[in-house]
Amino acid sequence: MTQQRCYYPPLRRIRTRYSVGAKIFLLLWAAGLGGTLYSLYSVLAY
Protein backbone atom coordinates (compact mmCIF):
# COMPACT_ATOMS: atom_id res chain seq x y z
CA MET A 1 0.00 0.00 0.00
CA THR A 2 2.80 2.43 0.89
CA GLN A 3 4.60 1.71 -2.40
CA GLN A 4 1.42 2.34 -4.40
CA ARG A 5 0.85 5.55 -2.46
CA CYS A 6 4.39 6.63 -3.33
CA TYR A 7 3.95 5.80 -7.00
CA TYR A 8 0.53 7.44 -7.36
CA PRO A 9 0.41 10.98 -5.96
CA PRO A 10 -2.86 11.95 -4.22
CA LEU A 11 -3.48 14.78 -6.69
CA ARG A 12 -3.54 12.38 -9.63
CA ARG A 13 -5.86 10.06 -7.70
CA ILE A 14 -8.24 12.95 -6.98
CA ARG A 15 -8.17 13.96 -10.66
CA THR A 16 -9.07 10.46 -11.84
CA ARG A 17 -11.84 10.22 -9.24
CA TYR A 18 -13.19 13.62 -10.33
CA SER A 19 -13.14 12.60 -14.00
CA VAL A 20 -15.13 9.45 -13.20
CA GLY A 21 -17.64 11.48 -11.20
CA ALA A 22 -17.97 13.99 -14.05
CA LYS A 23 -18.59 11.15 -16.53
CA ILE A 24 -21.31 9.67 -14.31
CA PHE A 25 -22.87 13.12 -13.85
CA LEU A 26 -22.84 13.74 -17.62
CA LEU A 27 -24.43 10.33 -18.25
CA LEU A 28 -27.18 11.01 -15.69
CA TRP A 29 -27.76 14.51 -17.11
CA ALA A 30 -27.98 13.16 -20.68
CA ALA A 31 -30.39 10.43 -19.53
CA GLY A 32 -32.59 12.99 -17.77
CA LEU A 33 -32.54 15.28 -20.80
CA GLY A 34 -33.41 12.37 -23.10
CA GLY A 35 -36.25 11.30 -20.80
CA THR A 36 -37.74 14.81 -20.68
CA LEU A 37 -37.43 15.19 -24.45
CA TYR A 38 -39.03 11.76 -24.98
CA SER A 39 -41.91 12.64 -22.63
CA LEU A 40 -42.45 15.97 -24.41
CA TYR A 41 -42.38 14.21 -27.79
CA SER A 42 -44.89 11.60 -26.61
CA VAL A 43 -47.20 14.35 -25.26
CA LEU A 44 -46.92 16.29 -28.53
CA ALA A 45 -47.48 13.11 -30.57
CA TYR A 46 -50.80 12.52 -28.79
Distance bins in CASP14 RR format, pairs under 12 A and 6 or more apart:
PFRMAT RR
TARGET T0000
AUTHOR 0000-0000-0000
RMODE 2
METHOD distances of the structure
MODEL  1
1 7 0 0 0 0 0 1 0 0 0 0 0
1 8 0 0 0 0 0 1 0 0 0 0 0
2 8 0 0 0 0 0 1 0 0 0 0 0
4 10 0 0 0 0 0 1 0 0 0 0 0
4 12 0 0 0 0 0 1 0 0 0 0 0
4 13 0 0 0 0 1 0 0 0 0 0 0
5 12 0 0 0 0 0 1 0 0 0 0 0
5 13 0 0 0 0 1 0 0 0 0 0 0
7 13 0 0 0 0 0 1 0 0 0 0 0
8 14 0 0 0 0 0 1 0 0 0 0 0
8 15 0 0 0 0 0 1 0 0 0 0 0
8 16 0 0 0 0 1 0 0 0 0 0 0
8 17 0 0 0 0 0 1 0 0 0 0 0
9 15 0 0 0 0 1 0 0 0 0 0 0
9 16 0 0 0 0 0 1 0 0 0 0 0
10 16 0 0 0 0 0 1 0 0 0 0 0
10 17 0 0 0 0 0 1 0 0 0 0 0
11 17 0 0 0 0 0 1 0 0 0 0 0
11 18 0 0 0 0 0 1 0 0 0 0 0
12 18 0 0 0 0 0 1 0 0 0 0 0
12 19 0 0 0 0 0 1 0 0 0 0 0
13 19 0 0 0 0 0 1 0 0 0 0 0
13 20 0 0 0 0 0 1 0 0 0 0 0
14 20 0 0 0 0 0 1 0 0 0 0 0
14 21 0 0 0 0 0 1 0 0 0 0 0
15 21 0 0 0 0 0 1 0 0 0 0 0
15 22 0 0 0 0 0 1 0 0 0 0 0
16 22 0 0 0 0 0 1 0 0 0 0 0
16 23 0 0 0 0 0 1 0 0 0 0 0
17 23 0 0 0 0 0 1 0 0 0 0 0
17 24 0 0 0 0 0 1 0 0 0 0 0
18 24 0 0 0 0 0 1 0 0 0 0 0
18 25 0 0 0 0 0 1 0 0 0 0 0
19 25 0 0 0 0 0 1 0 0 0 0 0
19 26 0 0 0 0 0 1 0 0 0 0 0
20 26 0 0 0 0 0 1 0 0 0 0 0
20 27 0 0 0 0 0 1 0 0 0 0 0
21 27 0 0 0 0 1 0 0 0 0 0 0
21 28 0 0 0 0 1 0 0 0 0 0 0
21 29 0 0 0 0 0 1 0 0 0 0 0
22 28 0 0 0 0 0 1 0 0 0 0 0
22 29 0 0 0 0 0 1 0 0 0 0 0
23 29 0 0 0 0 0 1 0 0 0 0 0
23 30 0 0 0 0 0 1 0 0 0 0 0
24 30 0 0 0 0 0 1 0 0 0 0 0
24 31 0 0 0 0 0 1 0 0 0 0 0
25 31 0 0 0 0 0 1 0 0 0 0 0
25 32 0 0 0 0 0 1 0 0 0 0 0
26 32 0 0 0 0 0 1 0 0 0 0 0
26 33 0 0 0 0 0 1 0 0 0 0 0
27 33 0 0 0 0 0 1 0 0 0 0 0
27 34 0 0 0 0 0 1 0 0 0 0 0
28 34 0 0 0 0 0 1 0 0 0 0 0
28 35 0 0 0 0 0 1 0 0 0 0 0
29 35 0 0 0 0 0 1 0 0 0 0 0
29 36 0 0 0 0 0 1 0 0 0 0 0
30 36 0 0 0 0 0 1 0 0 0 0 0
30 37 0 0 0 0 0 1 0 0 0 0 0
31 37 0 0 0 0 0 1 0 0 0 0 0
31 38 0 0 0 0 0 1 0 0 0 0 0
32 38 0 0 0 0 1 0 0 0 0 0 0
32 39 0 0 0 0 1 0 0 0 0 0 0
32 40 0 0 0 0 0 1 0 0 0 0 0
33 39 0 0 0 0 0 1 0 0 0 0 0
33 40 0 0 0 0 0 1 0 0 0 0 0
34 40 0 0 0 0 1 0 0 0 0 0 0
34 41 0 0 0 0 1 0 0 0 0 0 0
34 42 0 0 0 0 0 1 0 0 0 0 0
35 41 0 0 0 0 1 0 0 0 0 0 0
35 42 0 0 0 0 1 0 0 0 0 0 0
35 43 0 0 0 0 0 1 0 0 0 0 0
36 42 0 0 0 0 0 1 0 0 0 0 0
36 43 0 0 0 0 0 1 0 0 0 0 0
37 43 0 0 0 0 0 1 0 0 0 0 0
37 44 0 0 0 0 0 1 0 0 0 0 0
38 44 0 0 0 0 0 1 0 0 0 0 0
38 45 0 0 0 0 0 1 0 0 0 0 0
39 45 0 0 0 0 0 1 0 0 0 0 0
39 46 0 0 0 0 0 1 0 0 0 0 0
40 46 0 0 0 0 0 1 0 0 0 0 0
END
